Amino acid sequence: MEPLQLVILALVLALAIWALLTYNALVRRRNEIGNAFAQIDVQLKRRFDLVPNLVETASRYLQHERQTLEAVAQARAGAGRAADAARGHAGERQAMQALSAADGALGQLLGRLMVVVEAYPALKADARMAELSEELAHTENRIAFARQAFNDAVLDYNNAAQQAPANLVAGLFGFRAAAMLEATEQPAQREAPRVRF
Amino acid sequence: MRFRRHREEADSRTGALMVAFALTVVALVAVVNLALALAWRLTLPVGAGYPRLFFETNTLVVLMLVLGGWWVESRRLRQGGAVVARWAGARVAADDILRERRLVNVVQEASIAARRRPPEAWVLPEDDSINAFVAGWRDEDTVIVVTRGALARLTRAELQGVVAHELGHLASGDTHRHMKLIGLVWGLQMVHGLGVRLMQPGEDGKRPAGTWIGLALRVSGYAGWLAGRLLQAAIARQREFHADAAAVQFTRQVDGLGGALRKIAGPQGRAATRDAVAPDASLACLSHLWIAEPRHARWSLASLLSTHPPLAERLRRLYGRTVSALPAPELPEQPDSPGWPGRSEMPALQDTLALPAAPSPERWAHAAGKAPEEAEAESRTSSHSQPAWPPWPDTVPSAALDDEGDDGGRRTR
């Protein structure tokens, strides 16, 4: 074989290997997104299971707050349905938005419930409530970090899939950009709560 | 803090330093050869050539010493995390103590953010200072050890920052890297040790035959060993900066780790560290994995050998400006209020909103039952322009419901 032919063959081989490595890297990152989404699902389920205990303990003291408690229970049900609907559609914009909305609503209501709890010293001093408060803080953090980890995974994948020259491989094999979970759906959610009397 | 940029900077500096370390070993081989050639010249009459395979033998011996020492030391350090933790006097975090339960929770949260398997949480019950370290060679047996002082003096967010910093070390393979470097430094020391042995006087007290060779080995060995230690310390410092940036990335806040470091730098933090039980020699090999070593407040010559950058510099990089130290009293044992979802801590309601201490239930019910329009009107007329409560969502947003749009048929209004 002539030297020129050898060089061309070597270049083609190098290109093929590069394409293979890039493809595998994209697959790995895409799977990471699925894994990160499953993590969120696990954490949401955990909160889902915790909420009835919380509402039951709080309801003994909070007869005046029936509205709050009912709203929490409804939001919980809505979040469950959204999570079921979103399973298997990790990274798709509509499913992510729906999940964000339902999850955000429940989180907001739980936060408001805990603000209400602050006003009832007897409830706050209850030992079971103290444990539940820590568990709730822990669960909320787990959900927040799971969402963050999901968004980080999506960022890594999008960076890998959209930067040149890997975007050639991505376009060829159908790796589309993934959607992140957005934290707030309505502008009102971005404002911190203020108590007015 | 631009954590990604800081991480990349630290990574590229680490790479350069690792290359320098490799070059040090190569240089050591060269210097030893040179020194031995010189010693040979001095020992033997001029005109006698070098023996056959002189340089090859020297190179082989040096490499055997360095790599052999590395292998021996690595074996010693490559223990499971639990072994190292027990060495240090720690015990597994207890489930029934609220503070330790909180530590376990915080470790799990930070592991989710770091996308890693959570290490087992251990506590150093005798240690009153604020400190923590990770240990363990394999993924399955890594542990994170936190002092009792850290559990008592740090808020939940600050504890989270410390734990996230340690997980940053784990995530970037610092435990493995440091063990390799320590092993190599040990190996470099062996050349020096051989030189010392060759220079020892014999039974009759006379200078041994290989004195000049011994001296050559001793000098070059010491130079190599010193260079190795300086480079290892420099690499350790870069990894500390990297782990600080990783902590900010995982927790997405600077106040967590920043608050903890400020407390370590403060008077109570420093006092507690002075009184802390000094780790023995076998634990000195772990010094690079502790979160802080507050002996060196500022850059100095002695600090070149320190495995941690000065706290002031770390705080400057975190906050982007100089910040003051904080006092670190023991906090009362009660759970932090969970506050707004997603944040691990909210200051007491009364402090932030300047409200009367305990509103009566009747007033709360009245306020909650108010229609949003009235609240809006009130807020407009008040002197503070604070927004009112966001209105109760009467239904979960419809996009989240399935096709029937059924929420049980009940609405709150």
HADDOCK unambig.tbl for C-alpha pairs under 7 A between the chains (distance, minus, plus):
assign (segid A and resid 64 and name CA) (segid B and resid 365 and name CA) 5.97 0.50 0.50
assign (segid A and resid 65 and name CA) (segid B and resid 365 and name CA) 6.79 0.50 0.50
assign (segid A and resid 67 and name CA) (segid B and resid 412 and name CA) 6.48 0.50 0.50
assign (segid A and resid 71 and name CA) (segid B and resid 412 and name CA) 6.99 0.50 0.50
assign (segid A and resid 74 and name CA) (segid B and resid 407 and name CA) 6.98 0.50 0.50
assign (segid A and resid 75 and name CA) (segid B and resid 396 and name CA) 6.04 0.50 0.50
assign (segid A and resid 78 and name CA) (segid B and resid 396 and name CA) 6.27 0.50 0.50
assign (segid A and resid 78 and name CA) (segid B and resid 400 and name CA) 6.73 0.50 0.50
assign (segid A and resid 78 and name CA) (segid B and resid 401 and name CA) 6.24 0.50 0.50
assign (segid A and resid 81 and name CA) (segid B and resid 401 and name CA) 6.47 0.50 0.50
assign (segid A and resid 81 and name CA) (segid B and resid 402 and name CA) 6.90 0.50 0.50
assign (segid A and resid 82 and name CA) (segid B and resid 400 and name CA) 5.16 0.50 0.50
assign (segid A and resid 82 and name CA) (segid B and resid 401 and name CA) 6.38 0.50 0.50
assign (segid A and resid 98 and name CA) (segid B and resid 399 and name CA) 5.49 0.50 0.50
assign (segid A and resid 98 and name CA) (segid B and resid 400 and name CA) 4.65 0.50 0.50
assign (segid A and resid 99 and name CA) (segid B and resid 400 and name CA) 6.45 0.50 0.50
assign (segid A and resid 101 and name CA) (segid B and resid 397 and name CA) 6.74 0.50 0.50
assign (segid A and resid 101 and name CA) (segid B and resid 400 and name CA) 6.69 0.50 0.50
assign (segid A and resid 102 and name CA) (segid B and resid 396 and name CA) 6.46 0.50 0.50
assign (segid A and resid 102 and name CA) (segid B and resid 397 and name CA) 6.85 0.50 0.50
assign (segid A and resid 102 and name CA) (segid B and resid 400 and name CA) 5.69 0.50 0.50
assign (segid A and resid 105 and name CA) (segid B and resid 396 and name CA) 6.87 0.50 0.50
assign (segid A and resid 107 and name CA) (segid B and resid 341 and name CA) 5.82 0.50 0.50
assign (segid A and resid 108 and name CA) (segid B and resid 341 and name CA) 6.72 0.50 0.50
assign (segid A and resid 111 and name CA) (segid B and resid 339 and name CA) 6.05 0.50 0.50
assign (segid A and resid 111 and name CA) (segid B and resid 340 and name CA) 4.81 0.50 0.50
assign (segid A and resid 111 and name CA) (segid B and resid 341 and name CA) 5.43 0.50 0.50
assign (segid A and resid 114 and name CA) (segid B and resid 339 and name CA) 6.43 0.50 0.50
assign (segid A and resid 115 and name CA) (segid B and resid 339 and name CA) 6.60 0.50 0.50
assign (segid A and resid 119 and name CA) (segid B and resid 358 and name CA) 5.77 0.50 0.50
assign (segid A and resid 119 and name CA) (segid B and resid 359 and name CA) 6.50 0.50 0.50
assign (segid A and resid 130 and name CA) (segid B and resid 335 and name CA) 6.48 0.50 0.50
assign (segid A and resid 133 and name CA) (segid B and resid 337 and name CA) 6.98 0.50 0.50
assign (segid A and resid 133 and name CA) (segid B and resid 338 and name CA) 6.38 0.50 0.50
assign (segid A and resid 134 and name CA) (segid B and resid 335 and name CA) 6.07 0.50 0.50
assign (segid A and resid 134 and name CA) (segid B and resid 338 and name CA) 6.98 0.50 0.50
assign (segid A and resid 137 and name CA) (segid B and resid 338 and name CA) 4.63 0.50 0.50
assign (segid A and resid 137 and name CA) (segid B and resid 344 and name CA) 6.07 0.50 0.50
assign (segid A and resid 138 and name CA) (segid B and resid 105 and name CA) 6.25 0.50 0.50
assign (segid A and resid 140 and name CA) (segid B and resid 341 and name CA) 5.65 0.50 0.50
assign (segid A and resid 140 and name CA) (segid B and resid 342 and name CA) 5.44 0.50 0.50
assign (segid A and resid 141 and name CA) (segid B and resid 109 and name CA) 6.48 0.50 0.50
assign (segid A and resid 141 and name CA) (segid B and resid 342 and name CA) 5.20 0.50 0.50
assign (segid A and resid 141 and name CA) (segid B and resid 343 and name CA) 6.69 0.50 0.50
assign (segid A and resid 141 and name CA) (segid B and resid 344 and name CA) 6.52 0.50 0.50
assign (segid A and resid 142 and name CA) (segid B and resid 109 and name CA) 5.18 0.50 0.50
assign (segid A and resid 142 and name CA) (segid B and resid 112 and name CA) 6.97 0.50 0.50
assign (segid A and resid 144 and name CA) (segid B and resid 342 and name CA) 5.27 0.50 0.50
assign (segid A and resid 145 and name CA) (segid B and resid 109 and name CA) 6.72 0.50 0.50
assign (segid A and resid 145 and name CA) (segid B and resid 112 and name CA) 6.09 0.50 0.50
assign (segid A and resid 145 and name CA) (segid B and resid 113 and name CA) 4.92 0.50 0.50
assign (segid A and resid 146 and name CA) (segid B and resid 112 and name CA) 5.93 0.50 0.50
assign (segid A and resid 146 and name CA) (segid B and resid 113 and name CA) 6.27 0.50 0.50
assign (segid A and resid 148 and name CA) (segid B and resid 113 and name CA) 6.64 0.50 0.50
assign (segid A and resid 149 and name CA) (segid B and resid 112 and name CA) 6.96 0.50 0.50
assign (segid A and resid 149 and name CA) (segid B and resid 113 and name CA) 5.18 0.50 0.50
assign (segid A and resid 149 and name CA) (segid B and resid 115 and name CA) 6.70 0.50 0.50
assign (segid A and resid 188 and name CA) (segid B and resid 390 and name CA) 6.14 0.50 0.50
assign (segid A and resid 193 and name CA) (segid B and resid 389 and name CA) 5.59 0.50 0.50
assign (segid A and resid 194 and name CA) (segid B and resid 387 and name CA) 6.79 0.50 0.50
assign (segid A and resid 194 and name CA) (segid B and resid 388 and name CA) 6.07 0.50 0.50
assign (segid A and resid 194 and name CA) (segid B and resid 389 and name CA) 5.80 0.50 0.50
assign (segid A and resid 195 and name CA) (segid B and resid 389 and name CA) 6.56 0.50 0.50
assign (segid A and resid 196 and name CA) (segid B and resid 388 and name CA) 6.79 0.50 0.50
assign (segid A and resid 197 and name CA) (segid B and resid 367 and name CA) 5.94 0.50 0.50
